[in-house]
Structure formats: structure tokens, C-alpha cells
Amino acid sequence: MVKSKEYKKIMLRSLLWPGWGHLYAGERKKGWLLFTLTLVGLVLLAWGAQLWLFPQGATVKEEEVSVSEEGIIVAEDSSVEETQEVSSAIPPLSPLALTLLLVGLGVPLWTALYGIKDSRRLSIKNGG
């Protein structure tokens, strides 16, 4: 059983990875649920960031070049058909990317706060 002096250990584990504190305190079902929810939230966060920072269709057409016998580069195809300029600025945020980012940030934050709050109950319940 977890003693009340181990409150800080449970809280630290819950802060580092939500669910770890519950697993340490012996609440396996709730621990694995929080652990999995945190992992899913982080995957959604990464997916949203990928959709935002690397939108589909942002491709650059490479120009075909050849080199003459004298070593001079000669451009063969300099057409600008259906090319998109890719700027170094951050692209606009799509509704799907925004939703994924908010859920991806919210779920791990909620599970961490819940785990920290619940760590006092676990230490009191199990340790006196």
C-alpha cells in the first residue's frame, strides 16, 4: 500500500506521464486509461502540427537543367506551369488542424491535472 509520505512520488509520476502515478499506487485500470488517453492526445497533437506546418499541395516544381561541354549550366525547361511558391512563413491554420491541436493539447493537460489532483486521494486512501 502507498503511504501518505509517498504523495509527492505519486504526484511527480502523474505530472511526468499521466497514469503512471495511478499504476504506482495500484489502480491499474484508471492508470492504463489515463496513460492511453495521454498517448492518443499526443498523437493527435503531432498529427495536427503536421497538417498545419506541412499542408498538402505545397510542392515546388524542380527545374530541369543540363550542362554544356564548356561547363555552363543551360536551363531546358523554365516554364512555371502549376507551381506554387512555398514561403518560409507559417501557413494558415485549417479547421481540422486547429481541432487536432486543441484536442491534442487538451487531453494530456486534463489527464495530467486529474492525475495530480487524484494523487492526494490515492495517498490518503492507501496510506492513511
HELIX and SHEET records of a PDB file:
HELIX    1   1 SER A    4  GLU A    6  5                                   3    
HELIX    2   2 TYR A    7  LEU A   16  1                                  10    
HELIX    3   3 TRP A   20  ALA A   25  1                                   6    
HELIX    4   4 ARG A   28  LEU A   53  1                                  26    
HELIX    5   5 PRO A   95  GLY A  127  1                                  33    
SHEET    1   A 2 VAL A  65  VAL A  67  0                                        
SHEET    2   A 2 ILE A  73  ALA A  75 -1                                        
END                                                                             
